[in-house]
Amino acid sequence: MKNIRQLIVKRNVALPLGDNDLNFLLLKARNLNSKHMVTGALICIKDNFIQLVEGTSNDIEELKKNIEDDKRSSNLFILSDIHVQSRSFPDWSLGFKSFSVMDLKKEQGFLDIDDSTSVEKILSRHQALFQVMKVIHDSE
C-alpha cells in the first residue's frame, strides 16, 4: 500500500528574498514540517523554488493549500503529485540547496524553469527532477 504522498511544485518568489528572509522562511518551514512529520527538499534558483514534500495525504494537502495561499510566491505549478511506498528524504524536515542560473547554464542539458517548453520537459521527466533532489540529499 502506498501511504506516503509526494508532491513536487515549482513556484516563483513574488518579492525578492534576502538571506535573512530565506533563513527565517526555512526555519519556520522546518519547524512546521517536523511538527507534522513532513519531509522533503527545497531548491532555489534565482527567484524560483522547486520543492518536494512528502507525508500523509492530509498533511500534504494542507501544506499545498498553505503554499497556494502564500502571498510571498506566485505561479504555483504542480510538477508531480503521487503516492509512494516510503519516504525518499526521511531525515530532512526540509533540505535546501541554492543554485545560480549562471552555474546551471554551464551544465549539459540545462532546462530553464521559466520557459514553458522546459516545464513540459520537466513534467514528462519528473523522475529526473526527483533524482536531482536525491543526489543533493545523498551528498550532504
C-alpha positions in Angstrom: 0.0 0.0 0.0 1.3 3.4 -1.0 0.6 5.6 2.0 3.1 8.4 1.6 2.1 11.3 -0.7 4.9 13.0 -2.5 4.3 16.4 -4.1 6.7 18.4 -6.3 5.9 22.0 -7.0 7.5 24.9 -8.8 6.7 28.5 -7.8 8.1 32.0 -8.2 9.1 34.2 -5.4 6.8 37.3 -5.6 9.2 39.6 -3.6 13.0 39.4 -3.5 14.2 37.4 -0.5 17.3 38.4 1.3 19.4 35.9 3.2 17.7 36.7 6.5 14.2 36.3 4.9 15.2 33.0 3.4 16.7 31.8 6.7 13.5 32.7 8.5 11.4 31.0 5.9 13.5 27.8 6.2 13.4 27.8 10.0 9.6 28.3 10.1 9.0 25.6 7.4 11.3 23.1 9.0 9.6 23.6 12.4 6.1 23.1 10.8 7.3 20.2 8.8 8.8 18.5 11.9 5.6 19.1 13.8 3.5 17.5 11.0 6.1 14.8 10.1 6.5 16.2 6.6 9.9 15.7 5.0 11.4 17.0 1.7 13.7 19.3 -0.1 13.7 22.9 -1.5 15.8 24.1 -4.4 16.2 27.8 -5.0 17.2 29.1 -8.4 17.2 32.8 -8.7 13.5 33.7 -7.9 12.2 30.2 -8.3 11.6 27.4 -5.9 11.3 23.8 -6.7 10.0 21.9 -3.7 9.5 18.3 -3.0 7.5 17.4 0.2 6.3 14.0 1.4 4.0 13.0 4.2 0.4 11.8 4.9 -2.1 12.8 2.2 -3.9 15.1 4.7 -0.7 16.9 5.8 0.4 17.4 2.2 -3.0 18.7 1.1 -2.9 21.2 4.0 0.7 22.2 3.0 -0.4 22.6 -0.6 -3.2 24.9 0.4 -0.8 27.0 2.5 1.6 27.3 -0.4 -1.3 28.3 -2.7 -2.3 31.0 -0.2 1.2 32.3 0.4 1.5 35.8 -0.9 5.3 35.6 -1.0 5.1 33.3 -4.0 3.1 33.1 -7.3 2.7 30.9 -10.3 2.4 27.7 -8.5 2.8 24.7 -10.8 2.4 21.1 -9.8 5.1 19.0 -11.3 4.2 15.8 -9.7 1.6 14.5 -7.1 2.0 10.8 -6.4 1.8 8.2 -3.7 4.9 6.2 -2.9 5.8 3.3 -0.6 8.3 5.1 1.6 9.8 8.5 2.1 12.8 9.5 0.0 14.0 12.1 2.5 13.1 10.6 5.9 15.8 12.6 7.7 15.2 16.0 6.2 12.4 18.3 7.6 13.4 20.5 4.6 16.7 20.1 2.9 17.8 23.2 1.0 20.1 24.0 -1.9 20.5 27.2 -3.8 21.9 27.4 -7.3 22.8 30.4 -9.5 21.4 30.4 -13.1 24.9 31.1 -14.5 26.3 28.0 -12.9 23.4 25.8 -14.1 23.6 27.1 -17.6 27.0 25.6 -17.9 25.6 22.2 -17.3 24.8 19.9 -20.2 21.0 19.5 -20.6 20.1 22.7 -18.6 16.4 23.5 -18.7 15.2 27.0 -17.9 12.3 26.5 -15.5 10.8 29.9 -16.6 10.4 28.6 -20.1 7.1 26.8 -20.6 8.6 24.2 -23.0 11.2 23.4 -20.4 8.5 22.9 -17.8 6.7 20.5 -20.2 10.0 18.5 -20.5 10.4 18.5 -16.7 6.8 17.3 -16.3 7.5 14.4 -18.7 10.6 13.5 -16.7 9.5 14.2 -13.1 11.6 11.2 -12.1 14.7 13.1 -13.3 13.9 16.0 -11.1 13.4 13.7 -8.2 16.9 12.2 -8.9 18.5 15.6 -8.8 17.0 16.2 -5.3 18.1 12.7 -4.2 21.7 13.3 -5.3 21.8 16.6 -3.3 20.3 14.7 -0.3 22.8 11.9 -0.6 25.8 14.2 -0.9 25.0 16.1 2.3 
